[in-house]
Amino acid sequence: MPVLNEEGFLEAAVRTILAQDYEGEKEIVLALGPSRDRSNDIAADLAEQDARVRLVENPARDIPAGLNAAIAASKYPVVVRVDAHSELTPDYTRLGVAALQREEATNVGGIMRAAGRSPVQRAIARGYNSPYGLGGGAYHGDGTPGIAESAYLGIFRREAIEAVGGYDPSILRGEDWELNLRIRRASGIIWFEPALKVTYWPRASFRDLAKQFFATGTWRAVLVRRYGRANPWRFFAPGALVISLTVSVVSLVLFLFGALSWASWWLLLLPLAGYVAGVLFATLRIPEQQGVQDRLLTAATLVTMHLSWGTGFLRGILLGGGRVVDRSRA
């Protein structure tokens, strides 16, 4: 588990791991970044209370580097990648290891079910849980077991991670997808097992959500530059959306100043009108909403997700990843 500024979530996450009903031996290796809150003190307390909790340093602070350090310090043949913002159900490890063996898989992942405490965080969770928000991987919603493109978190055979060289420390976001791509290219099997359930606590403000999704979009573009058509088409959609909406807005301004005639302007406005209609449709379809406020917050979540991701994607296509990182937890 990589840890950085997680004082509000770390103890609960670790407690759910200690409470796993898996009968085999286990350890928890926390890779501690340079947190500015009490995360490292909490980690030290947990390690003092339970010898199965071990600590390693992650001065680079980035997730892939932390994961590599934790895996290198671990000793068992199955590696379970966990997140400090997540809480596992008690049967997660047992069911995951059983699927790993039954399917002769290389990596097994389950369903990420986002949850929230405040109205804004609950709206962001609805965006995570809906195809209208993230619009892709099976692990964001219910589904049937089967071979998958990638996995949320992951329960790995240790030798498979080592065979492909571990996580790529140069990929600061999207590291899971990139690792799973290399595993698949090495003839490994990524298996989706919906019986595995993980509660994920997303960002609690639109500002932090925008930072996170801008970084995610940027690094997805880096993966597109590196791996080309190995990337699913859906990853191109947010960038295309941003370009289309920009054309519509510029066209509207030109029309208002008399630089465009009605005959050409209304055609250029179609992307903006279509997007607004799509967001309205989505807010009517997404479940677990109570009243107008929830629907407005859901609409704001979708727009923030789409435009932040798409803008970051275009930045990454043009300029690469650079040192763009997710600062929403700093």
N, C-alpha and C positions, 0 to 999 in steps of 0.2 A: 504494500500500500504506500504510494507516495503521499507525503503530507506537507502541506504549505498553508498556513493561516486557516486552520480548520478547528479552532477551539470550540465552536458551537456544534460540531458534528462528530469529532474524532472519537470520543469515549463511547457514544452510542453505536458507532460503526464497529469498533473493536469488540464491544460487548456482544453484538450479534454474531461475530465470528467465533468468539469463545463459547457461545451457546449452541454451536452447530452439533447436530446429533450424529455426526460422522464418527464411527468407532475407531478408525485408524488414528495413528499419531499425527499431530499437526503442530505447526508453529506459525506465528504471525511476525513478519519482518516489516517494520515501518521505516521507510526511507525519509529522513527528516531534512526538509529544506530549511532555508534561513527565514523562518516565520517571524512575523512582527507581533504576534499575539502569544497566547499561553500554550500553543499547540505542543511545543517540545517539552514543556513542563508536564502537561497532561500525559504525553507519551511516556515520559520517565516514570511517572506514578503508576501507569498501567504495567510497565515492565517490572517495576518493583513488586507489584501485587501478584503477578503471574509470570513464571519463568518461561512460558511459551511465547511471550511477547519479547521480541528482540529489536534492537535499534541499530540503524546504520545512518551515516551522514550522506546527504545529497547536496553538496555545496553548489552544484550547477543549477539547482532549484527546478529544472525542467522535468516533466513527467517521464519521458523515455529514459533519461539518465538515472532517475530515481528507481524506476522499475528494474533496470539492469543491475543496479547496485544491490537491490533487495534480492533479486533472483540469485545473483552470485553468492550472496551470504547465506542463502537457504540450502537445505540438504535433502529434501524429499523428492521423489520421482514425479509427483504431480504438483504443478504450480497453479494456484488460484489467484488471478489478478483481481484485486478489490479496490474500492474507491472510498475515500473518507467521507464523501457526500452520500454514500449508499448504505442501506441496511439490508442484510440478507435474511431470508426466511430460514428457520432452523434446519430444514431438510435440504438446503441449497447444495452443500458440498456432497452429501450422500447421493442425491439424485444425479448430480453432475458427474461424479466419478463413475457411477453405474452406467450412465449414458456413454461416457468416454470408452468404457470397456465393452459395452454391448454393441456399439456401432463401429468399434475399432477406429474411432475418430482421433484426430490430432488435437482439436480444440472444441470445447462445447460452451455455448452461451445460451442465456435465456432471455426473459422479458424484463425490460426496464420500465417500471411504472413510476412516473414522476408524481410527487405529492407536494402540497404546499400548506403553509400555516396562515399566512396573511392573504388578503384578497388578491394582491398583485402576484404573489408567489403561486397561488392556486391557478391563476390565469396562465402564468408561464408554464405550469405543469400541464394544463390542458393543451397548450401548444405542443409540448413535447410528446404527449400521448396521442396526438391526432395526426393523420397523414396530411392534413391541411397545414400543419406546422412544419414538421421535419420531412414529411413526405417520402419516406423511403424504407429503411431497414425493417425487417420483420420484428426485430426486438423492441420496436416502439409500440407494438400492438399484439393482439392475440394472433395465433397462427397454428399451423400444423408442423410437427417435427419434420426435419429434413436437412439436406445439405444446404449450406448457406454461403453467402459471399464473405461475410464477416461475422463477428460475435461481439455482443456487449460484455465488457470485462473479459471473461474467458477462463476456462479450466483446461489447462494444457498438459500434454506430456512434456516433461522437462527436456528430454532429448531432442524434441522437435524444435523447441526454442533455441537450444544450443546449436543445432545443425544449421540454422539459417542465420546465426550470428546475433540473436536477440533483437531488441528494439533498436531502431535507428535513431541515435541521439541527435541527428540533424533535422529530424521531422518533429517539430514542436507541437503540432496538433494533427489528429488523424493517424496517430502512431499505431492504433489497434488495427485499422483497416490495412495499413501498409505492411505490418507484420503478417497479418492473415493472408495478404496477397502473396508474399514470399513463401509462406507455408503451403498455400495451394499450388504454387508453381513447383514446389518440391514434392508434389503428389500427396500432400496432406489433405485430410478431410475436416472441414469446418462444419460442425453440426449445431443446428438450432433446436433447442429443447425447451418448449414453452412451459414445461412443469417447473422450470427454474424461475423464481420470482425475486426481483430486487427492487426495493423502494429507493428512489433517487430524489434528493432534495435539490431542486434547481436554484438558480440565482433568484434573489428576492426583489430586484428592482430592474426597471427597463434599462437604466444606464449600464448596470453590470451585464445584463443580457446582451446589450448591443456590443459591449467590449468582447464578450465571449464569442459571439457569432461572427464578428468581424475577423477575429483571429482564426476561427474555424474555417471561414470562407477563404481567407488568405492561404492557409496551409493546404486546403483542398486543391487550390489552384497550383500549388507547388507539386502536388501529387499528379495533377493532370499534365503538367509540364514534364514530369519525370516518366510517367507510365502511360500517358496518352489514352488510347481506347480501352485500356483495362478498367478505366473509370466508368461507372454507369452514367447513362445520359442525364439522369435526374440531377446530377451535380452541376450541370451547366445551366439549369433552369433559372436559379436566382440571379446569375449574372446577366442572362438574356432579359430577365424582367427589369433589372435596373436600367439597362440600355434602352429598352422600350419605353419605360416610364419617363426617362430623361428626354427622349425624343418628343413624347407627348407634351411634357411641361414646356419645353422650349417652343414647340409649335403653338401652344396656347398663348405664350407671351408674344410671339411674333404676330399672331392673329390680332391680339388686342391692340398692338401698335400699327396695325394695318399692313404688315409686311407679307401676310398670307391671305389668300382668298378663302371664302367658305368652302369652295369645292375641294381644295386640297387639305384644309385644316381638319375637317371632321374625320377624314380617314386617319390622319396622324394621331387624333385623340382617342381612337379605338383602344389602344393598349391600356391607357389610364382608365377609361370607362369599364373595360373588361376586368381589370384588376379590382377596382372598387366593387363591382358586382360580385366577383369571386370571393372577396373578403366578407361581404355581407352574407353571401350564401353559406360560407364556412361558419360564421358566427351563429347562424340559425341551426346548423347541423351538429356542431360540437356539443356533446352531452355535458352534464354536471354543471349547468349554469343556472343561477337563480337571479332573475331580474335584469334590468337594463344595465346596472353597473357592471355585472359580470360580463355581459356581452360587449360592452365598450372596452373593458380590460382585455378580453379575448382578442378583439379586433386589433388593439394596440400591440398585443403580443405577436400576432401573426405578422403585422407590418414590420415590427422591429426585427423579428427573426429573418424575414425574407430580404429586407433591404440591407441590413447589416451584413448578412452572409454574402449577398450578391455583390455589395460594394467591396468587401474584403476579397472576394474571388477575383474581381476585375483588377484590384490592386496586385494580387499575387500573380496573375497572368502577365501583367505588364512589368512588374518590378521584382517578382520572386518573394520569398518569405522574409528575407532580411532578419531582423530581430523582433518581428511582430510576435508578441506573446499575449496570452490572456491575462490582463491585469485586473480582472474583476474581483479577484480574491486578495489582491495586494493590500 
